[in-house]
Amino acid sequence: MFSHSDSLSNIRLQYPNPNLSNKKNWPVTDNFDDFPRCRMVMGLPSSWCNFHSVPIIVQTSPAMVVKKKQMQRNSGSNILITGASSGIGRALAIRFAEPGVSLYLCARNLSALQNTSDACRNEGANVEIAQVDVRQNEAVKAWIDQIAEKTRIDLVIANAGVLGSHGEERCFEDTETAQLQIATNLGGSVNVVTSVVPHMQKQKGGQIALISSLSSLQPIADMPAYAASKAGLNAYGEAISFFLHADGIDVSVICPGFIKSPMAEKYASWRPLEMTADKAAARIKRAIARKRAFYAFPLALYAVILLGRLVPWRLRRLTTKGFNYQR
Ligand SMILES: NC(=O)c1ccc[n+]([C@@H]2O[C@H](COP(=O)([O-])OP(=O)(O)OC[C@H]3O[C@@H](n4cnc5c(N)ncnc54)[C@H](OP(=O)(O)O)[C@@H]3O)[C@@H](O)[C@H]2O)c1
């Protein structure tokens, strides 16, 4: 038994239809998006699959292998990434960089952004950088409008984010620190989405990826505003994905766990299953290519969080004590 997300590069699926007694008439597809979350079962009787509405693997198709490899290569050739001067954003830019791809990167630190740009150009991509603070809606809109004037926008990754916490000696996280995180992580992503959607609607398609966090699902006591900003982003992403489906715009909400980056260095504590930004970028790129509406990783940490939700909150409170912001 294996899941939809495993490497099923050469299969087609037949979906049981209880109204059609002849199995040959059940619809066959190679479009995996038709079965976003279901598991596929090999070697089980078709009656069982019919009863459980489980698609059946019916044949291999070399064409599918090619199609899937193309999908994984790139989601489009004109890609915008915010917060590309460092960490995950930088790793994503380099991952997507290849000949034929145009990258439009923004952040506040121009020299660090230039550094990312050089690395992407080495991979053969065209790169344009811009000094944009995502909290400034006018600046975000101007940046996106001038790109849309000259080209189609295939993919936008709203990645820019900041992290804060409480102060020394139980001094509660101040208003400024909390608002900064909400304005950047949630407000900044909203600025990007609202600026790009009219263009994507006009061009009848596109993709939007929002970089959230696993802490949106299990808030950490040491970073309340951060968790709130990311939980808000999850809700925003889900709502717009429903709305924008009719316009041919796909939305992915991505929830990474602990990723090595300058931001992660702010935690003094244990960072279970931490992975490099490059490895995270590879996974995010794959999820975007597969048009996953929601993607949380690493899977083991995601599973622990989901199980943790079943535990009484007093117990859960104890588990979050191990996660300390560096003060
Ligand atoms: N690292 C983790 O463990 C982890 C886990 C889950 C989710 N995430 C999320 O992943 C994203 C990237 O984080 P990271 O770990 O790569 O952190 P990072 O290395 O600190 O990078 C953050 C990026 O966001 C940019 N940025 C911050 N404020 C901005 C603003 N107002 N306008 C424009 N750009 C801004 C920064 O560039 P400038 O400073 O140059 O503006 C930088 O490029 C964030 O949304 C974060 O919440 C991280």
The ligand as an SDF file (V2000), in Angstrom:
LIG
                    3D

 48 52  0  0  0  0  0  0  0  0999 V2000
   13.0930   28.5920    9.5130 N   0  0  0  0  0  0  0  0  0  0  0  0
   12.0610   27.9090    9.9700 C   0  0  0  0  0  0  0  0  0  0  0  0
   12.2320   27.0380   10.8480 O   0  0  0  0  0  0  0  0  0  0  0  0
   10.6870   28.1550    9.4200 C   0  0  0  0  0  0  0  0  0  0  0  0
    9.7130   27.2080    9.7110 C   0  0  0  0  0  0  0  0  0  0  0  0
    8.4300   27.3820    9.2070 C   0  0  0  0  0  0  0  0  0  0  0  0
    8.1460   28.4830    8.4120 C   0  0  0  0  0  0  0  0  0  0  0  0
    9.1170   29.3920    8.1380 N   0  0  0  0  0  0  0  0  0  0  0  0
    8.7290   30.5440    7.2980 C   0  0  0  0  0  0  0  0  0  0  0  0
    9.5300   30.5520    6.1330 O   0  0  0  0  0  0  0  0  0  0  0  0
    9.6750   31.8950    5.6590 C   0  0  0  0  0  0  0  0  0  0  0  0
   11.1570   32.1690    5.4590 C   0  0  0  0  0  0  0  0  0  0  0  0
   11.8080   32.0840    6.7080 O   0  0  0  0  0  0  0  0  0  0  0  0
   13.3620   31.7690    6.8690 P   0  0  0  0  0  0  0  0  0  0  0  0
   13.5140   30.7120    7.8750 O   0  0  0  0  0  0  0  0  0  0  0  0
   13.9870   31.5930    5.5480 O   0  0  0  0  0  0  0  0  0  0  0  0
   13.8300   33.1240    7.5740 O   0  0  0  0  0  0  0  0  0  0  0  0
   14.9430   34.1750    7.1740 P   0  0  0  0  0  0  0  0  0  0  0  0
   16.1840   33.4980    6.7590 O   0  0  0  0  0  0  0  0  0  0  0  0
   14.9810   35.1370    8.3040 O   0  0  0  0  0  0  0  0  0  0  0  0
   14.3230   34.8910    5.8760 O   0  0  0  0  0  0  0  0  0  0  0  0
   13.2420   35.7370    5.9480 C   0  0  0  0  0  0  0  0  0  0  0  0
   13.1600   36.4710    4.6250 C   0  0  0  0  0  0  0  0  0  0  0  0
   12.0380   37.3580    4.6740 O   0  0  0  0  0  0  0  0  0  0  0  0
   12.4720   38.6440    4.2840 C   0  0  0  0  0  0  0  0  0  0  0  0
   11.6750   39.6770    4.9160 N   0  0  0  0  0  0  0  0  0  0  0  0
   11.4220   39.8460    6.2330 C   0  0  0  0  0  0  0  0  0  0  0  0
   10.6480   40.9230    6.4180 N   0  0  0  0  0  0  0  0  0  0  0  0
   10.4080   41.4500    5.1950 C   0  0  0  0  0  0  0  0  0  0  0  0
    9.6810   42.5510    4.7330 C   0  0  0  0  0  0  0  0  0  0  0  0
    9.0200   43.3620    5.5740 N   0  0  0  0  0  0  0  0  0  0  0  0
    9.6350   42.7920    3.4120 N   0  0  0  0  0  0  0  0  0  0  0  0
   10.2730   41.9990    2.5490 C   0  0  0  0  0  0  0  0  0  0  0  0
   10.9890   40.9230    2.9180 N   0  0  0  0  0  0  0  0  0  0  0  0
   11.0550   40.6570    4.2370 C   0  0  0  0  0  0  0  0  0  0  0  0
   13.9370   38.7120    4.7060 C   0  0  0  0  0  0  0  0  0  0  0  0
   14.6390   39.6450    3.9000 O   0  0  0  0  0  0  0  0  0  0  0  0
   15.1000   41.0930    4.3610 P   0  0  0  0  0  0  0  0  0  0  0  0
   15.4430   41.0340    5.7930 O   0  0  0  0  0  0  0  0  0  0  0  0
   16.2470   41.3630    3.4430 O   0  0  0  0  0  0  0  0  0  0  0  0
   13.9310   41.9650    4.0690 O   0  0  0  0  0  0  0  0  0  0  0  0
   14.3920   37.3110    4.3480 C   0  0  0  0  0  0  0  0  0  0  0  0
   14.7350   37.2370    3.0070 O   0  0  0  0  0  0  0  0  0  0  0  0
    9.0410   32.7960    6.7080 C   0  0  0  0  0  0  0  0  0  0  0  0
    7.7240   33.1490    6.3020 O   0  0  0  0  0  0  0  0  0  0  0  0
    8.9770   31.9010    7.9410 C   0  0  0  0  0  0  0  0  0  0  0  0
    7.9480   32.2850    8.8200 O   0  0  0  0  0  0  0  0  0  0  0  0
   10.3910   29.2560    8.6200 C   0  0  0  0  0  0  0  0  0  0  0  0
  1  2  1  0
  2  3  2  0
  2  4  1  0
  4  5  1  0
  4 48  2  0
  5  6  2  0
  6  7  1  0
  7  8  2  0
  8  9  1  0
  8 48  1  0
  9 10  1  0
  9 46  1  0
 10 11  1  0
 11 12  1  0
 11 44  1  0
 12 13  1  0
 13 14  1  0
 14 15  2  0
 14 16  1  0
 14 17  1  0
 17 18  1  0
 18 19  2  0
 18 20  1  0
 18 21  1  0
 21 22  1  0
 22 23  1  0
 23 24  1  0
 23 42  1  0
 24 25  1  0
 25 26  1  0
 25 36  1  0
 26 27  1  0
 26 35  1  0
 27 28  2  0
 28 29  1  0
 29 30  1  0
 29 35  2  0
 30 31  1  0
 30 32  2  0
 32 33  1  0
 33 34  2  0
 34 35  1  0
 36 37  1  0
 36 42  1  0
 37 38  1  0
 38 39  2  0
 38 40  1  0
 38 41  1  0
 42 43  1  0
 44 45  1  0
 44 46  1  0
 46 47  1  0
M  CHG  2   8   1  16  -1
M  END
$$$$
